[in-house]
Amino acid sequence: MATLDDLGVPDRSVSGILAWYSIIHTAPEDVPGILGEFARCLPDGGSLLLGIFEGARVEPFPHAVTTAYFWSVEEISQRLADAGFRVEATESRVDPGNRPHAALRARRVHLDK
């Protein structure tokens, strides 16, 4: 069985990853490792679509299953950049009576290190 921090696939072997609210219950300090794993699995130019609960800052809140986290688009965009992604588009939405949501579309880029 795979986990978000060990997807169990070879390097650069998938062309896209849909992480639709997949990291909302992940402690903020663990998110860089997960984004790094996503980057490992994608070739340069590979796509990531990430869904989050949007807030003004990284902040925990009670959720139906366990603690979840709000992320600002700016903060998660920086974490994506640090992991080797270029954010190409964001969409924020607020539906009446629901938490704010955001979607980020990012592309894996080559990092010279």
C-alpha positions as CSV (number, residue, x, y, z in Angstrom):
1,M,0.0,0.0,0.0
2,A,1.3,3.4,-0.9
3,T,1.3,6.5,1.3
4,L,1.5,10.2,0.3
5,D,5.2,10.3,1.4
6,D,6.0,7.0,-0.4
7,L,3.9,6.6,-3.5
8,G,5.7,3.4,-4.5
9,V,6.3,4.2,-8.1
10,P,9.6,4.8,-10.0
11,D,11.1,8.2,-10.4
12,R,9.5,10.4,-13.1
13,S,7.0,7.6,-13.9
14,V,3.7,9.4,-13.8
15,S,2.6,12.3,-15.9
16,G,0.1,13.9,-13.5
17,I,-1.0,13.7,-9.9
18,L,-4.4,14.7,-8.5
19,A,-4.1,15.5,-4.8
20,W,-7.7,16.7,-4.2
21,Y,-7.8,17.6,-0.5
22,S,-5.3,14.8,0.0
23,I,-3.0,16.8,2.3
24,I,-5.7,18.6,4.4
25,H,-5.1,16.4,7.4
26,T,-1.3,16.5,7.1
27,A,0.7,18.4,9.8
28,P,2.3,21.4,8.1
29,E,5.8,20.2,9.0
30,D,5.2,17.0,7.0
31,V,3.9,18.7,3.8
32,P,7.3,19.4,2.3
33,G,8.1,15.7,2.3
34,I,4.9,14.9,0.5
35,L,5.4,17.6,-2.1
36,G,8.9,16.3,-2.6
37,E,7.6,12.8,-3.2
38,F,5.1,14.2,-5.7
39,A,8.0,15.9,-7.5
40,R,10.1,12.7,-7.5
41,C,7.3,10.9,-9.3
42,L,6.7,13.5,-12.0
43,P,9.0,14.2,-14.9
44,D,9.9,17.8,-15.8
45,G,6.7,19.2,-17.1
46,G,4.5,16.8,-15.2
47,S,1.3,18.2,-13.7
48,L,-0.1,18.5,-10.2
49,L,-3.6,19.6,-9.2
50,L,-3.8,20.3,-5.5
51,G,-7.0,21.1,-3.6
52,I,-6.9,22.7,-0.1
53,F,-9.0,24.6,2.4
54,E,-8.0,28.2,2.0
55,G,-7.3,30.5,4.9
56,A,-5.3,33.6,5.7
57,R,-2.5,31.5,7.2
58,V,-1.6,27.9,8.0
59,E,-3.9,27.1,10.8
60,P,-5.5,23.9,12.2
61,F,-9.3,23.6,12.6
62,P,-11.6,20.8,13.7
63,H,-12.8,18.6,10.8
64,A,-15.2,15.6,10.7
65,V,-12.5,13.0,10.9
66,T,-9.5,14.7,12.5
67,T,-7.7,18.0,12.6
68,A,-7.4,19.7,9.2
69,Y,-5.4,22.7,8.1
70,F,-6.2,25.9,6.3
71,W,-3.4,27.1,3.9
72,S,-3.0,30.4,2.3
73,V,-2.5,30.2,-1.5
74,E,0.8,32.1,-1.0
75,E,2.2,29.7,1.6
76,I,1.3,26.5,-0.3
77,S,2.6,28.1,-3.5
78,Q,6.0,28.7,-1.8
79,R,6.0,25.1,-0.5
80,L,5.4,23.9,-4.0
81,A,8.1,26.1,-5.4
82,D,10.5,24.8,-2.8
83,A,9.7,21.3,-3.9
84,G,10.3,22.0,-7.6
85,F,7.0,23.1,-8.9
86,R,5.9,26.3,-10.8
87,V,2.3,27.3,-9.9
88,E,0.5,28.0,-13.2
89,A,-3.0,28.8,-12.0
90,T,-5.0,29.2,-8.8
91,E,-8.7,29.3,-8.2
92,S,-10.3,30.3,-4.9
93,R,-13.9,29.8,-4.2
94,V,-16.3,30.3,-1.3
95,D,-19.7,28.6,-1.4
96,P,-22.3,30.0,1.0
97,G,-22.2,28.0,4.3
98,N,-18.9,26.2,3.4
99,R,-15.2,26.7,4.1
100,P,-13.2,28.6,1.5
101,H,-11.4,26.3,-0.9
102,A,-8.6,26.7,-3.4
103,A,-7.2,24.7,-6.2
104,L,-3.6,25.1,-7.5
105,R,-2.4,23.8,-10.8
106,A,1.4,23.4,-10.9
107,R,4.0,21.9,-13.2
108,R,7.2,20.1,-12.2
109,V,10.3,22.1,-13.2
110,H,13.9,21.2,-13.2
111,L,15.8,22.6,-10.3
112,D,19.6,23.2,-10.6
113,K,21.1,22.4,-7.2
